[in-house]
Amino acid sequence: QSSPQGKTRFQAISVGAAYLLQSDVIGFSVDLATGETGKKDRKTDHLFLPTINYQFGNQLGERASWYSKVSLGSKLSNQLESEMVVFLELGLQFSLQ
C-alpha cells in the first residue's frame, strides 16, 4: 500500500508458537554480618507459548524499514495455571538482497 509521499506502508497478522524456559528465584539466604547473599533456590518451568500478532511498519528506503509488532499469547503448562502475556516489539529490518 503506497501513501501519497511514495513511501510503502505494510501490515500483517500472524500466529506463532514458541517454547519458553522460565527460571524464577524462589528464595535465597543473606549473611546478616556481611550482607552477602548465599545460594539461590530456583524454580524452572517449561512452557508452550502460542501467540497471535499484529505488525505494521513503513519502508525507509530500498532495503530498510521500521516496524512495530504487538503480540498476545498464553503461557501453557501441564503443571501451572495458564497466564496471558502481551509483548510489544519495535525494530528495524534490513534486506540482504
URDA-V570210 format. One record per backbone hydrogen bond with DSSP energy under -0.5 kcal/mol. NH is the residue of the N-H (numbers start at 1). CO is the residue of the C=O. If there is no record, write none. Layout:
nh,co
NH,CO
NH,CO
//
This chain:
nh,co
3,7
6,3
9,1
9,7
10,57
12,55
14,53
16,51
18,49
20,47
22,20
22,45
24,43
26,24
26,41
27,41
29,39
31,36
32,30
35,31
38,29
41,27
42,40
43,24
45,22
47,20
47,45
48,76
49,18
50,74
51,16
52,72
53,14
54,70
55,12
56,68
57,10
58,66
59,8
60,64
61,64
65,93
66,58
67,91
68,56
69,89
70,54
71,87
72,52
73,85
74,50
75,83
76,48
76,74
83,75
85,73
87,71
89,69
91,67
93,65
95,63
//
